Amino acid sequence: MAQGTLYIVSAPSGAGKSSLISALLETNPTYAMKVSVSHTTRGMRPGEEDGLHYHFIQKEKFEELIEKNEFLEHAEVFGNYYGTSRVWIEENLQKGIDVFLDIDWQGARQIRKQMPLAKSVFIIPPSNGELERRLNARGQDNAAVIAKRMSEAKSEMSHFSEYDYLIVNDDFDASLMDFKAIIRAERLKQDKQAAKYNGMLTALLAE
């Protein structure tokens, strides 16, 4: 069985990375894929469920898990902790499942150091004006939070060159097609195909 691929997906808040990941999983039932459910200390937003969107825990518990080296990566963003379970990621990759991490550039750097085979995708909006419009349209944050996110967006986007792939999310359907193309190409790499079709290749090459 071929090892699954770990995908690091980053973007400034509001660029559409979570929506693209969700749409990718919904429209690709033939591939084994999962989204890593991170731990966080931030409050639960309307419509979110514990264990589905995030594992919501207290700051003290999070810091305890840091001490036990339970996270593959962790970071503090806008005053809240976010972290990724090391064991869960490794177990799923060994089963041949592709795992997607929705994390920022800081977390991405930590992941690359420990898992150099991971692939990374950065998603950007077509303009700052469109990014601000999307943040306002979500209706999840007040004006002060949106202003802070916009001020951080330029810094976040400046790290796009650290990633393997870059998607400009102007038209959602086109961006989703680009995202699917990345996954498809990675699945067709020689080592993964050789592991998947080992028996067939052996028969083809037999005398």
Secondary structure, DSSP 8 states (H G I E B T S, - for coil): -----EEEEE--TTSSHHHHHHHHHHT-TTS-EEE---EE-S---TT--BTTTBEE--HHHHHHHHHTT-EEEEEEETTEEEEEEHHHHHHHHHTT-EEEEE--HHHHHHHHHH-TT-EEEEEE-S-HHHHHHHHHHH--S-HHHHHHHHHHHHHHHTTGGGSSEEEE-SSHHHHHHHHHHHHHHHHTSHHHHHHHTHHHHHHHH--
